[in-house]
Amino acid sequence: MSISNHNLCSDDLRCKNCKNPDSMRFCYKEGNLVCISCGFVSHSRFIDPTAEWRNFSDGNSSGVDPRRAGGIVNEALSDGGIGVFIRGKDSFKVNEFEKRMSSPQDKAIFTANQKLTDWSHSLNLQKGIYNRAMDFYEKIKKSKKLNGKNMNAVLAALLCICSRLEKNALQFSLVEAKTGVSQNDIKKCYMIVKSLLKVPSTHPKIFVGNIASKLKLESHLTNAATDIATKISDLGIVDGKNPRTIAAVSLYISLSLSNDAQKKSIKDISYYAEIADNTIKNAYKDIYPKRFEIIKKEEWMAPLDTLPFVN
């Protein structure tokens, strides 16, 4: 019989019958509070507050912690994510049977969950990004509109989209390095998934901060570029353009008006923005005629007439 005085205060330890000051104990098998001196049962049908699994941590210090009672409920899976998985050298036949019994939908979601978990850890992402990506994947899978597409590319694109929604935009090059999925495949799926989910476009000012930090710009240059990007978006001067392109152009304008030694070339901005030189130049040409409307003159800025005209 398992008996303990765990979680009992001094008043609970005193027996009301024999008045022994330290004799009351929990009997976990019977669910009673009993006196070990006289046998008096003070309370019965207690709910055991302790864990419902054995603690093997002393005898198994390496590997997976067996104290866990299982993962959290996953509503996307048919069994709620609380199915039994058998491991070990003798479990092959049982696992093969389970695989045949599992639905293709469950298999896909389980695999996607594993990949998103691994990639999120590798990219050091916030939990909110992973949760959004998993929710979006479940919607896509149920719609069956991306059947046949490279699942890894879809998942990588979802991480890029969700990182932007969480205002912590990931660069395609970084995602490619951590996931092994090529940038071209990610970008193709990115546009398809974004359209399918009807995700609103990310504001260019989010990219301004990310690119500026890599260029190691001072705050006044970054702030000016942010204001310019906001004005461009508000006026709709280049509607339909990639927000990263607008951010790159805004930074180029801010740097071009700077009189200090922090000036950077279009090639520098292009490298960190992951946008082609010509793409930035073409967008700049469209924005240039509106320069007096989008730029708020600051004391440190050169005259707006000195802004270069790019052929």
N, C-alpha and C positions, 0 to 999 in steps of 0.2 A: 504494500500500500504506500502510495506517495503522499507524504505529509510534510508541510512546510509552514513556517511563520512569515513567509515572504509577503511584503506589502501590508503587514498588520501593525497598527499603532499600539502604544502601550495600553490604552483602554481596552482594545480588542483582545489583547493577550491575557487579560485577567478573566478567570472563569467565574461566572455568576453563581455557580452552584457550590463549588468547593473553595472559592475565593483564592485559589492559587494565582499569584500575580503573573506567572509566565508559563501557562499550560495550554492555551488555545492554539490550535493549528488547523490549517486548511487540509482537508482530505480531497485531493484532486480526483481520485477514482470515484468517490461517492458524491462529490460536490457539496461536502458538509464542512462547517466550522465546528470542530470537536475538541473537547478537553482530553488531553492525554493522561491526566491523573485520575479523573472519575468517570470519563466516558460521556459526559454531558454534551449533547448536540445543541449548540446555540443557534445556528442557522443552517438551512439545508437548501439544496438545489442552486448553489452558486454557479454563475457562469465563469468558467476558467479564463482569466485575463491574459494568460501567457501564450506564447507562440504555439501554433499547431503543428510544428515540425521539430525534429530533433536537431540539436546543435552539434555538428560534426567538426567544428572549426579546430578543436584541439588535435584531432587525429588526422586532419587533412588541411594542412596549412597552404598547400599549393593548388593551383588550378582554380576552377570555378567554385565560388562559395556555395555549398549545398544548402545553406540555411534559407535561401530564397524559396518561397512557396510558389513561384511562377510569375509570369509577366502580367502586365496590366491588361484589362479587357480591350480588345480591338474589335469594334463594331463592324469593321469592313470584312472580317472573316466570318464564315458561316458558323463556326463554333465559338465565336467571340474571342478567339485567341487563347482559349483555355484548354486546348487539346493536349494530349499526352504525346511527348516525343521520347522514344526509347533509344538510348545510346549504348555503345559497348560492342565487343567483338561478336557477341551472340545475337545481336539485335538486327542483323541485316535482313532476314526474312520478314520480320515484323515491320521494319521500316518500309520495305518494298511494298508490302500489303497496304500500309498507310498511304503511300504515295499513289497507289492505284485508286484508293478510296477518296483521296482529296480532290476537290474540284479544281479545274484549271484556273479559275478566278482566284481561289485561295492561294494556289502555288505562286501565281504572278505577284499578288499583293505581298505575300510573305517574303519573296525574293527581293521585291522593290524595297520593302521595309529594311531588310538586312543591308542592302547597298546604300540607301540613304543614311542609315545609322553610321555605317563605316565612313562614308564620305563626309558626313557632318563632323565626325570626330577629327578626321584628317584635315579638314578646312577650318576647324575650330569655330564652328557656326553656333549661333544662338539656338536655343530649343525652339523658339518661335518659327525660325526658318524651316527647320526639319518638319515641324507639325503642319505648316502650310503646304509644304511640298507633298507630304503624305496625303493630306486631304485632297489636294488637286489631282494627284495620281489616281486616287480611288474614283473620283468623278470621271476622269478620262477613261479609265478602264471600264467603267459601267457604260459609258456612251459608245464604246467600241469604235470610235472614229479614228483612232490611231493604231488599230490592229495592223501588224505587219511592219510597223516602224521599229527602228533600233531602240530597244527599251533603255539601254544605257544612255543614249543620246537624249531621250525624253526626260529621264531622271536628272541628268546634268543640266538640261535646259530649265527644268523646274526649280532647281537650286538657284540658278541665276535669276529667274523671275522672282522667286520668293525673297531672295536677298535684297533685291531692289525695293520690293514692297515693304520690307523691314528697315529700309534706309541704311543698308549696309552692303551696297552693291559689290558683287564679285566680278573680277575681270575674267574674260573667257580663257585667257592664257593660264591663269591660276587654276581654274576648274579643269582645264585640259591636263595640266601637270599632275593634279591629285587624283583624277578619275581615269585617265588614259583614253578619254574620248576626244577625238579631234575637234578643233575649234569650228571647222566648217560644218561638221555634223551637228554640233551644239547650236550653232547659229540658225541652221535650217529648221531644226525642231523648235527653237526658241520662238520664231515668228509664227509657226503653225500652232503651237501650244498657247501662245499669248492671244492669238485670234480666237481659238476655240474656247478658251476660258473667259474671254472678254475682259482681260486684265487691263486696267488703265495704264497709260504710258507713264514712265518714271519722269519726274521733273528733272530738267537738266542741272539744276543747282546741286543735286545730290552727287552727280558726277564731277562737278567743279571741285568740290572738296576732296574727292578721292584722287583726282589727277594732280591737283595743286600740292597735296601732301607728298606725292612722289617726285614732283618737281622741286620740292622744298622751298616753296614760295612764302614770302612774308604775308602776314594776315591782311594788310591793306590791299594787296594785289588780289588775294583770294576773295575778299569781300566785294571789291569792285567787279570782279568777274561774275560773282553770284548775282549781283544787282543787274548786270547786263543780261545774263541768261534768263533771269526772271522777266525782264522787260521784253526780251525777244519772244518769250513764250506768251506773255500777256497780249502782245500786239499781233501774234500769229503771223509773223513775217515769213517764217519758213515752216509752215505747218506740214507735218508728215515727215520731217527730217528726224533722223536718229537723235535722241536727246544727248547722247554722248558727243555727237558732232557739234551740237549747239554749245555744249560745255567747252569743247576744245576751241571753238571760234571765240567764245567769250574770254577765255584765258589768253588767247592770242591778242585780242584787242586790249585787254588790261595790261599785258606785258609790253605791247607796242607803245603805250602811252606813258610808260614808266621811264624815269630819267636815271634810275640807279643801275647797278651792275647786274641785276637779276634778269635781264632780258634773255629770252629763250627763242630759238628758231621754231618754225613750223615743224621741222623734223623732230625736235625735242618733244613738242606737245603731241605730235602724231605717234611717237613711240609709246608714250605712257598712256595715251588715250585709246591706243589700238585702233586708230582710224587712219586711213590712207591720206597722204599729203594732199592729193588732188581733191579728195572729198572735203577736207577742211577749206581748201582754197575756193572751191565752187560755192560752198555755203557762205564763206566770207564775202564773196562777190555779191550774193543776194542781199546780205545784211548791210554792206558798206553804204549804199545810198540812204539808209535810215540811221546812220551813226549818230546824228544830232538828237534823235528821238530816244535812243536806247541808252545813251551814256550820260550819267550824272557826273558833271565836272567836279573833280576834287582838286585840292591845292597842289598835290604832288604830281598831277597829270600834266603832260605836255599838251599844247593846243590841239584840239580835235582835227584841225586841218592837216596836222602832221601824220595822221594815220596813213600808212602806206596803201597804195592801190595795187592789188595783185592781179597780174595779167593771166 
